[in-house]
Amino acid sequence: MSNKSCCFLGNSKQLSYRQRNNIFQLLYNEVDKLIKDGYYEFIFSGNNDFESAARIAVISHKLRNSNIITKYIANPNDDINQLQKAYDKVIIPDIPKHTISQRNRYIVDNSDYCCFYVKNFVGDAFVAMLYAKKINKPQINLAYVNLNY
């Protein structure tokens, strides 16, 4: 039986401290729900504020659950040795051109669920979100989820 997987893609840059904390809380809660629903593989591809917060949320859960697997989808020019220290698996996909949009499409295709943070409806993360919708991939856009605390 293979694990269900969730990817994280977003277009957040230079968020305030408060925004990062809010995103982390949303992500922590979302990851908690996903684990309860059988998601144990979490896929990353970058380190913008959203994806960094997602990684911290996943690692926070991984400290208590050894079944969690972190996977990084890399470009050929990424520092693979460094990535292998930070993630359980590092994959360089076999795609024609290693553009961000092609890598994002690969990630969406190879995930069971997509967690987005798309506030600006432009850019590669937005295109990936539209693609996920087009292929009926379950997803959430945390940019428009309210915190209730």
PyRosetta script that sets phi, psi and omega in degrees:
from pyrosetta import init, pose_from_sequence

init()
pose = pose_from_sequence("MSNKSCCFLGNSKQLSYRQRNNIFQLLYNEVDKLIKDGYYEFIFSGNNDFESAARIAVISHKLRNSNIITKYIANPNDDINQLQKAYDKVIIPDIPKHTISQRNRYIVDNSDYCCFYVKNFVGDAFVAMLYAKKINKPQINLAYVNLNY")
pose.set_psi(1, 128.7)
pose.set_omega(1, 179.8)
pose.set_phi(2, -94.2)
pose.set_psi(2, 153.7)
pose.set_omega(2, 179.1)
pose.set_phi(3, -74.2)
pose.set_psi(3, 148.9)
pose.set_omega(3, 170.8)
pose.set_phi(4, -77.6)
pose.set_psi(4, 147.8)
pose.set_omega(4, -174.6)
pose.set_phi(5, -122.5)
pose.set_psi(5, 152.1)
pose.set_omega(5, 177.1)
pose.set_phi(6, -132.2)
pose.set_psi(6, 134.1)
pose.set_omega(6, 175.4)
pose.set_phi(7, -107.3)
pose.set_psi(7, 159.3)
pose.set_omega(7, 178.2)
pose.set_phi(8, -124.2)
pose.set_psi(8, 122.4)
pose.set_omega(8, 178.4)
pose.set_phi(9, -138.7)
pose.set_psi(9, 134.8)
pose.set_omega(9, -179.4)
pose.set_phi(10, -156.3)
pose.set_psi(10, 166.4)
pose.set_omega(10, 179.7)
pose.set_phi(11, -120.2)
pose.set_psi(11, 36.3)
pose.set_omega(11, -179.2)
pose.set_phi(12, -87.5)
pose.set_psi(12, 133.6)
pose.set_omega(12, 176.4)
pose.set_phi(13, -141.1)
pose.set_psi(13, 137.7)
pose.set_omega(13, 175.7)
pose.set_phi(14, 52.1)
pose.set_psi(14, 55.4)
pose.set_omega(14, 176.5)
pose.set_phi(15, -80.8)
pose.set_psi(15, 153.3)
pose.set_omega(15, 177.1)
pose.set_phi(16, -70.5)
pose.set_psi(16, 164.6)
pose.set_omega(16, 178.0)
pose.set_phi(17, -56.5)
pose.set_psi(17, -44.3)
pose.set_omega(17, 179.9)
pose.set_phi(18, -64.0)
pose.set_psi(18, -42.8)
pose.set_omega(18, 178.6)
pose.set_phi(19, -61.7)
pose.set_psi(19, -43.1)
pose.set_omega(19, 178.9)
pose.set_phi(20, -62.2)
pose.set_psi(20, -41.3)
pose.set_omega(20, 178.3)
pose.set_phi(21, -64.2)
pose.set_psi(21, -41.8)
pose.set_omega(21, 178.2)
pose.set_phi(22, -63.6)
pose.set_psi(22, -43.8)
pose.set_omega(22, 178.7)
pose.set_phi(23, -62.5)
pose.set_psi(23, -43.4)
pose.set_omega(23, 178.9)
pose.set_phi(24, -58.9)
pose.set_psi(24, -44.7)
pose.set_omega(24, -179.7)
pose.set_phi(25, -61.6)
pose.set_psi(25, -43.8)
pose.set_omega(25, 176.8)
pose.set_phi(26, -60.9)
pose.set_psi(26, -45.1)
pose.set_omega(26, -179.6)
pose.set_phi(27, -65.2)
pose.set_psi(27, -44.1)
pose.set_omega(27, -179.7)
pose.set_phi(28, -58.0)
pose.set_psi(28, -45.8)
pose.set_omega(28, 179.2)
pose.set_phi(29, -65.8)
pose.set_psi(29, -40.7)
pose.set_omega(29, 179.8)
pose.set_phi(30, -65.2)
pose.set_psi(30, -44.8)
pose.set_omega(30, 178.4)
pose.set_phi(31, -62.2)
pose.set_psi(31, -40.6)
pose.set_omega(31, 177.8)
pose.set_phi(32, -58.4)
pose.set_psi(32, -46.5)
pose.set_omega(32, 177.5)
pose.set_phi(33, -62.2)
pose.set_psi(33, -43.6)
pose.set_omega(33, -178.6)
pose.set_phi(34, -62.4)
pose.set_psi(34, -42.6)
pose.set_omega(34, 178.8)
pose.set_phi(35, -61.8)
pose.set_psi(35, -41.8)
pose.set_omega(35, 177.9)
pose.set_phi(36, -62.9)
pose.set_psi(36, -26.4)
pose.set_omega(36, 178.3)
pose.set_phi(37, -92.5)
pose.set_psi(37, 8.2)
pose.set_omega(37, 174.4)
pose.set_phi(38, 93.9)
pose.set_psi(38, 13.5)
pose.set_omega(38, 176.1)
pose.set_phi(39, -88.4)
pose.set_psi(39, 120.8)
pose.set_omega(39, -178.8)
pose.set_phi(40, -127.5)
pose.set_psi(40, -5.1)
pose.set_omega(40, 179.3)
pose.set_phi(41, -114.0)
pose.set_psi(41, 124.4)
pose.set_omega(41, -176.2)
pose.set_phi(42, -121.7)
pose.set_psi(42, 126.9)
pose.set_omega(42, -169.1)
pose.set_phi(43, -111.2)
pose.set_psi(43, 132.0)
pose.set_omega(43, -178.5)
pose.set_phi(44, -126.2)
pose.set_psi(44, 162.4)
pose.set_omega(44, 177.7)
pose.set_phi(45, -150.0)
pose.set_psi(45, 5.0)
pose.set_omega(45, -178.3)
pose.set_phi(46, -164.2)
pose.set_psi(46, -174.0)
pose.set_omega(46, -179.3)
pose.set_phi(47, -139.3)
pose.set_psi(47, 38.2)
pose.set_omega(47, 171.9)
pose.set_phi(48, -68.9)
pose.set_psi(48, 177.2)
pose.set_omega(48, -175.8)
pose.set_phi(49, -56.1)
pose.set_psi(49, -42.2)
pose.set_omega(49, -179.0)
pose.set_phi(50, -66.2)
pose.set_psi(50, -49.3)
pose.set_omega(50, -177.6)
pose.set_phi(51, -68.0)
pose.set_psi(51, -31.8)
pose.set_omega(51, 175.3)
pose.set_phi(52, -66.2)
pose.set_psi(52, -43.5)
pose.set_omega(52, 177.5)
pose.set_phi(53, -64.3)
pose.set_psi(53, -38.2)
pose.set_omega(53, 177.8)
pose.set_phi(54, -62.3)
pose.set_psi(54, -43.6)
pose.set_omega(54, 179.4)
pose.set_phi(55, -62.4)
pose.set_psi(55, -42.8)
pose.set_omega(55, 178.7)
pose.set_phi(56, -63.8)
pose.set_psi(56, -41.3)
pose.set_omega(56, 178.5)
pose.set_phi(57, -62.3)
pose.set_psi(57, -42.9)
pose.set_omega(57, 179.3)
pose.set_phi(58, -67.1)
pose.set_psi(58, -45.5)
pose.set_omega(58, -179.7)
pose.set_phi(59, -62.5)
pose.set_psi(59, -36.4)
pose.set_omega(59, 176.9)
pose.set_phi(60, -58.9)
pose.set_psi(60, -40.2)
pose.set_omega(60, 177.0)
pose.set_phi(61, -74.5)
pose.set_psi(61, -35.5)
pose.set_omega(61, -177.9)
pose.set_phi(62, -63.6)
pose.set_psi(62, -29.4)
pose.set_omega(62, 178.0)
pose.set_phi(63, -61.1)
pose.set_psi(63, -24.9)
pose.set_omega(63, 179.9)
pose.set_phi(64, -108.2)
pose.set_psi(64, -5.2)
pose.set_omega(64, -176.0)
pose.set_phi(65, -143.0)
pose.set_psi(65, 103.4)
pose.set_omega(65, -175.7)
pose.set_phi(66, -73.3)
pose.set_psi(66, -6.1)
pose.set_omega(66, 178.4)
pose.set_phi(67, -78.5)
pose.set_psi(67, -13.8)
pose.set_omega(67, -177.2)
pose.set_phi(68, -73.5)
pose.set_psi(68, 135.6)
pose.set_omega(68, 179.7)
pose.set_phi(69, -121.0)
pose.set_psi(69, 131.8)
pose.set_omega(69, 174.1)
pose.set_phi(70, -104.7)
pose.set_psi(70, 136.3)
pose.set_omega(70, -177.3)
pose.set_phi(71, -131.2)
pose.set_psi(71, 136.9)
pose.set_omega(71, 178.4)
pose.set_phi(72, -117.6)
pose.set_psi(72, 128.2)
pose.set_omega(72, 177.1)
pose.set_phi(73, -96.1)
pose.set_psi(73, 111.0)
pose.set_omega(73, -169.9)
pose.set_phi(74, -102.0)
pose.set_psi(74, 163.4)
pose.set_omega(74, 167.9)
pose.set_phi(75, -96.4)
pose.set_psi(75, 155.9)
pose.set_omega(75, -179.7)
pose.set_phi(76, -57.6)
pose.set_psi(76, -27.7)
pose.set_omega(76, -177.9)
pose.set_phi(77, -90.0)
pose.set_psi(77, 1.1)
pose.set_omega(77, 176.3)
pose.set_phi(78, -69.9)
pose.set_psi(78, 155.8)
pose.set_omega(78, 176.7)
pose.set_phi(79, -79.2)
pose.set_psi(79, 89.8)
pose.set_omega(79, -173.9)
pose.set_phi(80, -61.4)
pose.set_psi(80, -41.3)
pose.set_omega(80, 179.7)
pose.set_phi(81, -59.5)
pose.set_psi(81, -42.4)
pose.set_omega(81, 178.8)
pose.set_phi(82, -66.7)
pose.set_psi(82, -42.4)
pose.set_omega(82, 179.1)
pose.set_phi(83, -63.1)
pose.set_psi(83, -37.5)
pose.set_omega(83, -179.7)
pose.set_phi(84, -65.6)
pose.set_psi(84, -22.2)
pose.set_omega(84, 176.2)
pose.set_phi(85, -77.3)
pose.set_psi(85, -25.5)
pose.set_omega(85, -174.3)
pose.set_phi(86, -100.3)
pose.set_psi(86, -20.5)
pose.set_omega(86, -175.2)
pose.set_phi(87, -128.3)
pose.set_psi(87, 153.1)
pose.set_omega(87, 178.9)
pose.set_phi(88, -68.6)
pose.set_psi(88, -37.6)
pose.set_omega(88, -179.9)
pose.set_phi(89, -135.7)
pose.set_psi(89, 141.0)
pose.set_omega(89, 174.1)
pose.set_phi(90, -125.7)
pose.set_psi(90, 127.2)
pose.set_omega(90, -176.7)
pose.set_phi(91, -125.0)
pose.set_psi(91, 132.6)
pose.set_omega(91, 169.0)
pose.set_phi(92, -103.9)
pose.set_psi(92, 108.1)
pose.set_omega(92, -175.1)
pose.set_phi(93, -68.5)
pose.set_psi(93, 151.0)
pose.set_omega(93, 177.1)
pose.set_phi(94, -88.6)
pose.set_psi(94, 84.7)
pose.set_omega(94, 179.0)
pose.set_phi(95, -124.6)
pose.set_psi(95, 151.2)
pose.set_omega(95, -173.4)
pose.set_phi(96, -55.5)
pose.set_psi(96, -50.0)
pose.set_omega(96, 178.4)
pose.set_phi(97, -127.0)
pose.set_psi(97, 139.4)
pose.set_omega(97, -179.6)
pose.set_phi(98, -91.8)
pose.set_psi(98, 67.1)
pose.set_omega(98, 173.4)
pose.set_phi(99, -92.6)
pose.set_psi(99, 160.6)
pose.set_omega(99, 179.5)
pose.set_phi(100, -61.1)
pose.set_psi(100, -42.3)
pose.set_omega(100, -178.0)
pose.set_phi(101, -65.3)
pose.set_psi(101, -39.0)
pose.set_omega(101, 177.5)
pose.set_phi(102, -68.6)
pose.set_psi(102, -39.4)
pose.set_omega(102, 178.0)
pose.set_phi(103, -64.5)
pose.set_psi(103, -42.7)
pose.set_omega(103, 178.2)
pose.set_phi(104, -61.2)
pose.set_psi(104, -40.4)
pose.set_omega(104, 178.4)
pose.set_phi(105, -63.3)
pose.set_psi(105, -42.8)
pose.set_omega(105, 176.5)
pose.set_phi(106, -58.6)
pose.set_psi(106, -43.1)
pose.set_omega(106, -178.9)
pose.set_phi(107, -63.9)
pose.set_psi(107, -46.6)
pose.set_omega(107, 178.6)
pose.set_phi(108, -60.7)
pose.set_psi(108, -44.8)
pose.set_omega(108, 179.8)
pose.set_phi(109, -61.5)
pose.set_psi(109, -29.6)
pose.set_omega(109, -175.4)
pose.set_phi(110, -104.2)
pose.set_psi(110, 20.3)
pose.set_omega(110, 177.0)
pose.set_phi(111, -123.1)
pose.set_psi(111, 152.5)
pose.set_omega(111, 175.8)
pose.set_phi(112, -90.5)
pose.set_psi(112, -20.7)
pose.set_omega(112, -176.3)
pose.set_phi(113, -150.3)
pose.set_psi(113, 145.0)
pose.set_omega(113, -179.4)
pose.set_phi(114, -122.1)
pose.set_psi(114, 130.2)
pose.set_omega(114, 176.9)
pose.set_phi(115, -111.3)
pose.set_psi(115, 112.6)
pose.set_omega(115, -175.9)
pose.set_phi(116, -109.1)
pose.set_psi(116, 156.4)
pose.set_omega(116, 165.0)
pose.set_phi(117, -132.3)
pose.set_psi(117, 90.5)
pose.set_omega(117, -177.2)
pose.set_phi(118, -123.4)
pose.set_psi(118, 102.7)
pose.set_omega(118, 179.3)
pose.set_phi(119, -97.6)
pose.set_psi(119, -35.0)
pose.set_omega(119, 178.4)
pose.set_phi(120, -100.9)
pose.set_psi(120, 122.6)
pose.set_omega(120, -174.5)
pose.set_phi(121, -84.2)
pose.set_psi(121, 56.0)
pose.set_omega(121, 174.2)
pose.set_phi(122, -148.1)
pose.set_psi(122, 163.0)
pose.set_omega(122, 173.2)
pose.set_phi(123, 95.1)
pose.set_psi(123, 177.5)
pose.set_omega(123, -173.4)
pose.set_phi(124, -66.5)
pose.set_psi(124, -38.8)
pose.set_omega(124, 178.8)
pose.set_phi(125, -66.3)
pose.set_psi(125, -38.2)
pose.set_omega(125, 176.8)
pose.set_phi(126, -63.6)
pose.set_psi(126, -43.6)
pose.set_omega(126, 177.7)
pose.set_phi(127, -61.4)
pose.set_psi(127, -41.2)
pose.set_omega(127, 177.9)
pose.set_phi(128, -63.7)
pose.set_psi(128, -39.0)
pose.set_omega(128, 178.8)
pose.set_phi(129, -64.7)
pose.set_psi(129, -41.7)
pose.set_omega(129, 176.4)
pose.set_phi(130, -63.2)
pose.set_psi(130, -41.5)
pose.set_omega(130, 178.4)
pose.set_phi(131, -62.3)
pose.set_psi(131, -44.3)
pose.set_omega(131, 178.8)
pose.set_phi(132, -59.2)
pose.set_psi(132, -41.9)
pose.set_omega(132, 178.0)
pose.set_phi(133, -63.5)
pose.set_psi(133, -42.8)
pose.set_omega(133, -178.5)
pose.set_phi(134, -60.2)
pose.set_psi(134, -38.1)
pose.set_omega(134, -178.6)
pose.set_phi(135, -95.6)
pose.set_psi(135, 13.8)
pose.set_omega(135, 176.8)
pose.set_phi(136, 60.1)
pose.set_psi(136, 38.2)
pose.set_omega(136, 177.3)
pose.set_phi(137, -80.8)
pose.set_psi(137, 127.6)
pose.set_omega(137, 175.8)
pose.set_phi(138, -57.5)
pose.set_psi(138, 137.7)
pose.set_omega(138, -175.4)
pose.set_phi(139, -157.1)
pose.set_psi(139, 165.2)
pose.set_omega(139, 172.2)
pose.set_phi(140, -141.7)
pose.set_psi(140, 144.8)
pose.set_omega(140, 173.2)
pose.set_phi(141, -111.9)
pose.set_psi(141, 103.0)
pose.set_omega(141, -176.1)
pose.set_phi(142, -71.0)
pose.set_psi(142, -9.6)
pose.set_omega(142, 179.1)
pose.set_phi(143, -65.2)
pose.set_psi(143, -20.9)
pose.set_omega(143, -177.6)
pose.set_phi(144, -122.7)
pose.set_psi(144, 30.1)
pose.set_omega(144, 175.7)
pose.set_phi(145, -106.1)
pose.set_psi(145, 131.5)
pose.set_omega(145, -179.9)
pose.set_phi(146, -87.9)
pose.set_psi(146, 142.2)
pose.set_omega(146, 172.8)
pose.set_phi(147, -82.5)
pose.set_psi(147, 135.2)
pose.set_omega(147, 177.7)
pose.set_phi(148, -116.6)
pose.set_psi(148, 79.4)
pose.set_omega(148, 174.8)
pose.set_phi(149, -148.4)
pose.dump_pdb("model.pdb")
